[in-house]
Amino acid sequence: MKIVTSLSFQGNCREAFEFYAQVLGGKVTAAMPFGDGPPDMPIPPQYKDWLMHCWLDVGDQAIMGADLPPEFAPNIDKPKNGFDVTVHFDDAAKSRQVFDALADGGKVGMAFGETFWSPGYGSLTDKFGIPWMVNTNPSEGWTPGQA
């Protein structure tokens, strides 16, 4: 079994997933626009280039995404809440690099830094409105204050 988070966008899913692929070192393996769907699919013409399905592989993990017209998702313009996309790294420098890249143009919720559970953690909402947590897994025997 694999649990995969699916993210919703308003016309910029492709841009977001290309950004995530670059930041996370992944590969977009599917990007299907509504215009490639069946000819009788009830989609307004202005959405034909929006993605109805996008898939990003990062190692053995994945994220799905789609652009959702307001006719399909009436609350699509509301801030995302109740979830975060969370990534964990074993190296604090890598965590900080990813955090800084995702935070560029977004809004930091908790600045990246050492916590009582991690040598490096931070939370943010990226420039696409997606909430993220970036965490560093502590090495065996790690305690706060060890630089």
C-alpha positions, 0 to 999 in steps of 0.5 A, a space after each residue: 500500500 502507498 498513501 499519496 497526498 493529492 494537492 489542488 491548484 487553480 491553473 498553476 499545477 504544472 508550474 508548482 510540480 515543476 518547481 517541486 521536482 526541482 527543489 526535491 530532486 524528483 521527476 514529473 511522470 504524468 501531466 494530463 491536461 483536461 484538453 486531453 480527456 474524452 471529447 464529451 468531458 464537460 469541461 469549459 474551454 478556458 480550462 483545457 490546458 489545466 491539469 486534471 492529473 499530475 504525478 511527481 515521483 521523489 525517490 520511492 515517494 510521490 505527490 499527486 496534483 490537479 487544477 480544480 476549476 471552481 465549478 468542481 471545487 467551490 472552495 478552491 480559492 480558500 487557504 489550505 488548512 488541516 494538512 501539511 506536506 511533510 518532508 524529512 531529511 537526515 541532514 540539516 543542511 539539506 533540510 535548510 536548503 529545501 526549506 529556503 527554496 520552498 519558502 521563497 515567495 511564500 510565507 514562513 510559519 515557523 523559521 527553520 532552526 533547531 527544536 527540542 526534537 530536531 536539529 532543524 525544522 521549519 514550517 511554511 506555506 509556499 508561493 502556491 498556497 501549499 503548507 509544508 513542514 521540513 524536518 531533520 531526523 536526529 541522529 542516534 544520540 542527538 540532543 538539543 544544543 549540539 551544533 
